[in-house]
Amino acid sequence: MQSGSFLDRVKIYVTAGKGGDGCLSFRREKFIEFGGPNGGNGGRGGDVIIRAESNLTTLLELAYNPHIEAQNGEKGGTYNKTGRAGEDKIILVPCGTIIRQNGQILADLTQQGQEIIVAKGGSGGRGNQSFKTRNHTAPRIAELGQPGEEVTLILELKVLADLGLVGFPNAGKSTFLTRISAARPKIADYPFTTLNPNLGITMHKGRSFATADIPGIIEGASEGKGLGYQFLKHIERTRILLHLVDPEGFDGMDAAQSVKVIENELKTFDKELAKKPRIIAVNKMDLPCAQKAYETIKKKCKKCKVMLMSAATGEGVNEVLDEVVKVLSVTPVPVEKPAVKEAALHTVEPMFRIEKDEDGVIHITGKKVEEFIRMTNFAQPEAVTRLRGIFKKIGLEKALLKFGVQDGDPLTVGGREFEWNGNFDEEAPTAPEHTGYKRRETKNERLAKRRARREAKKQ
């Protein structure tokens, strides 16, 4: 729903920052014989954070800029220098904004400064210094940065106010708001002049409260007729309601009938709305029919305070505000829900899933295995060898054999295509020529050489 500069629902596409790539580097200095690896780690990608800001009243800016990205981390440097982390991206939204993802509520930001991380940045890839071990002193492997999270969110704004003005179109709600606050909504002598909620701050006898002018409600609004429930949802946030009544009625019904219709619409939309404290004010008391309408409504609505006033002339307005302040003083402020939805119980997801399509291609899916693929630099033979070892350790190779994979079968993992040949096989560059850094032999390798020499002497 959009009108003018007001917007209360928007879809945004959020991407957190990618982690910086790790550095593959070796220390090369004069007179230093064994320099060793010194490639640093990449920097962390920036997070995307949504924060509530009380000075904002609309989501219009996000509608014009729905694609939001955080800064990527920088690549690691030589001499074990870690790359700079990407800056977080902060999205400011009005207080009262609900954040949804896949139909689930992630957060309900109702207070100034409340925030939630909606997309986490990727971690930086490790440089070759991190892979140095006692038996592998010159690793030629560096990880790529982890991609940041990508999410699609629905932001919905529900106006926060102490007093909500409700009633049929042309009942004088905007005129009343202009009378009691500095707000200046559009006012005209035809129905549906107000096309979006308007907020104003009212000060009366030392008490300050926020007033929301809700666009006119018609019969069937709870079912989507007219402007429908797009505006009824804004009433949910108010503490009390002031029902303004046109003494001449609306659309062929008299004033008393119009009161009953509004009551039914509120109850149909949300039973909790019908339980809110409500004051009925018959407006336009300068009209000849106002007194009669006031007496009729007062007889039929004994549970509500019924008053008479004129928003145009100001007569009776102070008495109405006195009653509003009185009701607000005895109406407790509703306890707000947690800003962020509590995390569900931790569920263990399988590390990978194996499926075969109609074309005979085997698809391997899973967050962890796809992450291994994205962080592997396939231009580095040692990185490819390491990936194969990881897949073997997590049981993927064994699971594929049990699934019935045959030599030559095509595989896809994380957007990359492989061919099964007793192992994951993808065309990779040959190892670079030796540059002077010799890998230390393992104990088993030395023993095997000794046995081979002894056997050669015997022969």
Buried (B, 14 or more C-beta within 10 A) or exposed (E): BBEEEBBBBBEBEBBBBBBBBBBBBBBEEEEEEEBBBBBBBBBBBBBBBBBBBEEBBBBBBBBEEBEBBBBBBBBBBBEBBBBBBBBBBBBBBBBBBBBBBEEEBBBBBBEEEBBBBBBBBBBBBBBBBBBBEEEBBBBBBBBBBBBBBEBEBBBBBBBBBBBBBBBBBBBBBBBBBBBBBEBEBEBEEEBEBBBBBBBBBBEBEEBEBBBBBBBBBBBBBBEEEBBBBBBBBBBBBBBBBBBBBBBBBBEEBBBBBBBEBBBBBBBBBBEEBBEBBBBBBBBBBEBEBBEBBBEBBBEEBEEBBBBBBBBBEEEBBEEBBEBBBEBBEEEEEEEEEEBBBEEEEEEEEEBBEBEEEEEEEBEBBBEEBBBBBBBBBBEBBBBBEBBBEBBEEBEBBEBBEEEEBEEEBEBBBBEBEBEBEEEBBEEEEEEEEEEEBEEEEEEEEEEEEEEEEEEEEEE
